[in-house]
Amino acid sequence: MQHRLTSRRYLLGAGVTAVAGAVLLTACGLGDAADEDPPPTKATTSRIACAQKGQLPASGSSAQQNAMAHWMREYQRACPGVEIRYVPVGSGAGVAQFLRGATVLGGTDSALKPNEVEDSREVCPGGRAIDLPMVGGPIAIGYNVSGVENLVLDAPTLAKIFNSEITTWDAPAIQRLNPGLRLPAIPISALHRSDDSGTTQNLNAYLAGAAPDEWPYPKTKAWQAKGGNSAPGSDGVATQVGATDGAIGYFELSFAKAGKIPTVRLDTGAPEPVAVSAETASAGIAAGQVAGTGKDITLKFDYSTKAAGAYPIVQVTYEIVCDKGTPADVLPALKSFLTYTAGPEGQKDLPRIHYAPLPEAVADQVRTVIRTLS
């Protein structure tokens, strides 16, 4: 336990300043506290209930960093007092940092593996790590091709593009899907994540599910397809796509909106190609099923759906926490912050910043589990 406490203080201190893209805000924790927690106080400007003190070191998924920044900003306005730091180092690094005790909250775009759950028992005394879905969103396919708007692609074509089998924008397979567009004879620069990423894992899962003959790669966080160029984080891929004529890449929708990057409409077999949006992603997420057991809440998606208006490349970011064994000095703030993010106050603004809120039935399950954390 001493190692865990030391690591946490280091992450909140000067040691983290070397990590690019750290998000730091001070906020007061909020939400439902168990009987053993200190009595909460009420903020005068919101329905958020605040813990009295605490420090929350957190890291992980870059896909949720814009949602996390929003939550932390709103949280601070209501409840100044608790120090929160979220470092968007990617899902793989976020899981690794949680498992070595450097954080009390990890963000990942794919559920923990059985061996990771087993390893978590060392940092969760008397318990284990669990996955709590917190924010949904579509994985946008962004592109930068001069003069080309409203591009339509399907899963087999995307698979061949990202596997370096289709290498120019005027390829017949692309032209067939876009009969009214003049496509330039320029090289395709396909961008992928250089770091282990849940966004990559979810794209792998989509391509494997919707185009199994064209995508032979495993559903892992590491990119394994041939060729292409890489960049770290969703923001890194989006920046490279926005700066490179002929580029295509994948990242959470908010990065496309922030960078004004055009996004692909997907031909899923539905009556019309499906544009990416928070609303179409919500339709895709709502079709998913809860696959976790006990306090672990994971979701399973139908990547080959042909339902009208359902965008199939979706992901949910899970917050990893201990079901038991979180240090007592941070537990009230952790529970209150998560209760806020999973509650109506935290979920209501997500569509405005291009994320998909959790289905209410799932959000209610998450809030129930949060109340039991100890």
N, C-alpha and C positions, 0 to 999 in steps of 0.2 A: 504493500500500500504506500510506503514512503516513496518508492519510485514514481508511482502514479501522481502523488501530490507534487513532487519536485518537477516532474515533466510538465504538469499543468501550469505551474507558476512560470516556468521558462517560456512556454508558449505565449502566455499573456504578457510577458516582459519583452526585453529588447531582442531576444533570440528570434522572434518571428519577423522582425522588420526586414530581414534578408529575403523574405518570401514575397515575390512580386504579386500585386493584386490583392493584398490582404484587405478585408473589410473590417473596420473597427468602429464600433459605436458603443456608447455607454447607454445602458437601459436598465430599467427595473423589471424584475421578473413579474409574471402575472399569471392568473388562472386559478384553477381549483387546487387547493392545498389539502393534503391529508390531515387527519386530526393531530398528528405529531408535529406538523409544520408550524412555524411561527405565525401568529395571527396576521392575515393579510390586511393591507390598507387599501382604500379605494382611491383611484385617481379621480380628480374632480372633473376632467374633461372627457372621460370615456367610461365604458363599462368594464375596462380592464382592471383586474385585481392584481396588486403588485406584491411580490415578495420584498422583504426588507433589505436584503443584501445578497451578494454572491458574485462569483466570476464564472463565466461560461466559455471555456475554450472549445472551439469547434472548427472543423475543416472538412473538405470533401468536394462533392460535385460542383463543377463550374456551371452546369446547366441551371442550377437553382440560385446562382449567386445574385441575380437581379431580384428574385423573389425575396431572398434572405435580406438583401440590402433594404428593400421596402419594409419588410417586417421589423427589422432592427430600427429603422428610422421612426416608424410609427410607434413602436414600443418605447423608444426613448422619449418621444413627445409626451406620452402618457405617464411614464414611470421612470424618471431619471434616478439612477442609483446602482444598478447592477451592471458590471462591465462584461460585455459580450464581444468576442472576436471570432469572425468566421473567415477562414482562409480558403479560397476556392482552388485547391491544388489538384482537383480531379478525384473521381470516385475511388480509384485504386489507392491513392495516397491517403485519402480520408479514412478508408477502412484500416490501412496499415497504422496510421497515427492513433486511431482509437484503440486498436489491439495492443499497442505498446504503452497505453496509458497516458498519452500526451494530450488527449482531449476527453471530454465527457459526452460529446455529441459528434457523430460523423454523418456526413451526407453522402449517399450513394444512389446511383441510378439503376442499380441491380441488387437483388436481395443477397444477403450473406450466404456463403457456401457452408455446407456442414462442417468442414474443417475450421472455418473461421468462427463459427458459433462455438465449437469446442475450445478453440484458443481463447475466446473471450472470457472464459470462466476465470482466467488468471487476473483479469482486471475488473471483473464483476463478482466480488466475493459472495458466495452463496447464491449466485444467479448466473445469468448468461445475457448476451446481447440479443436484442430483438429488433426487427424491422418495423418501423411505423411510417406508412405512406403519408406524405404531407402536401405535396404539390404535384400536379400533373402538367403535362405540356407536350405539344407536338415537336418532333424532330423535323425541322424544316430542311428542305434541300434547296440551298441558295445557289444562285449562279450569277455570273457576270459575263454576258455576251453582248457586245455592242449591237444595238438595233433590234434585239430579240426580246419580245415581251410575251407574257402568257404562255410560257413554255410548258408543254405536257410531256411527261415521261411515265413509263410503267416500271414495274419491278424488274422484269427481265432486262430491260434496257439499262436501268440504273445499275444492276449487277454487272453488266458488261462494261459500263463506263468505269465503275470503281475497280474493276479487275483488269483494266487496261486492254480490253478486247475491242472496245469502240474508242477510237482515239481522235476523231475529228468531229466537229459540230455538224457538218453536212452529211454525216453517215446516213445511209438509207433507213436504218431502224429508227433514227430520230425524226427523219423527214416524214416517214409514214405516220407518225403520231402527231405531226404538225403540218398538215398539208397546206395551210395558208401562210406559213412563215417562210421567209427567205433566210436560210441558215448559212452562215459564213464557213468557208473552207479553212478554218483555223484549228490549231491543236486544242484538245481538251486538257486542261490542267486540273486533275482530280485531287482534292485536298482531303486528308484524313487526320485524325488526332495522333500526335506523337506519344502522348501519355496514356496509361491505362485508363479507360473511360467507360462509365456506364452508358453514355450516349452511343459510343461505338458498339457496345454489347447489344443495345436495343436495335440499332440499325442492322447489325449482323442477324439478330433474331427475325427482323422483318424480312430481310432479303432471303434468309433460309426458309422462312415460312411461305413467302409469296412467290419466290423464284428458285425453288430447290434445285432445279437442273442447272441453273447458271451460277449458283452461289454455294460452293462446296465447303465453306469455312465454318469453324465452330463458333458458337454464340459466346464469345469471350470478350473481355474488356480490351484486349490487345488487338491491334489491326494486323491482319495476316494476308490480305489480298496483295496482288502483284502491283508494283509500280506506284505511281502517284507521288505527291509531295505531302509533307506533314507540317503541323504546327501544334503547339501546346494549348490545351484548353479550348472551350467553345469560342472564347473571344479571339484567340489566336487564329483559329480556322476562319472565322468570320472576317477578321481583318485581312487575311491573305486573299480570300475570295473577293472582297470589295476592292482590292488593289490590283487584281490580276485579270486582264481581259482573257476570256476563254476559260475561266475557273469555275469549278463547281465543288461544293462541300456540304457538310451537314452540321447543324448546330441547333440549339433551342431557339424557338421562334423569336423571343425577345431580342436576340442578337441580330437577327435579320432586320427587325423593325428599327433597332437603334442605328444600324449601318445602312439603312435604306437599300437593302439587297433584295432583288427580285427572288421570288420563290417558285418552285415547280408545282404545278397542279398534277395530281396523280391519277392516272387511268387505272382504276381498281377493278373495272368490270361493272361499276355502277352506271346508271343511266348517263351521268355527266362526270367528267373529271372533277376530283375533289380538291379544292383549294385548302391550304393550311390556315387554320385559325384556332383560337381558343375554343370556339363553339364546336367546330368539326372534331377537334381533339376530345372534347368532353363526350361527344357521341361515341368515339372510339373507346374511351376509358370506361364509359358506362356499360359497354358490352362485355367488359372483362369480368373475371370471377375471382373471388377471394380464394387463395390457394394455401395460405399459411395455417398453422395450427396453434392453439393456445393463445398466448399474448402476441405471438408473431403474426403480423398482418401483411401478407404479400399478395400481389395481384397477377393474374395470368391474362394475356391479351390474345385476341384473334387477329393475327396480322394479315390473314387472307380474306378479311371481310369484304363483301361487295355491297354492303348496305349504303343506300343513298345518303350523302352528307356525312359519312363517317371516315375521318382521316385515320389511316391505319398505323402510321409510324409514330407511336406515342410512347411515352415513358412516364413513370412516376418516380419521383425522388423520395427515397426512404431516409428517415432520420434514425440512425443507429444509437441506441441507448441501452444501458443495463436495466433489466427488469428488477434486479436487486443488486445492491452493492455500490450505488453511486455515493460518493462522499457526502456526509451529512451537511457540510458547509455549503454545498452547491445544489443539493436536491430540491429545496423549495423554489429556487430561481429556475432550475431546469424544468420542473413540472409546470410552473406558471407560464414560462415562455412558450412551451409546447402546447399548452392548453389554449393560449392566445392564437398561435399559428393554425391550430386545427379547428378553432372555433369560428363562429360567424364573423367576428371582427377581423380575423386574419385571412379568411377565405374570400370575403366579399369583393375585395379589390383586385383579385388575381386576373380576371379577364381583361381588366383595363391595362395591365402590364404584360398581356399576351401569354398568360399561364392559364391552365384549366383547373378550377377548383375540384376538390374531391367530391364524388357523389355523396350525398348526405348520409346514406346508410353506412358508408365506409368511414366518413368523418366521425360519426357517432361512435363507432367501434374504437377508433383511435383515441377519442377523448376518454372513453371508459377505461382503456388500458393505461393512459397517462395518470389517471387518478390512483392507480394501484402501484405505481413505481415507488421503490423504496431503496 
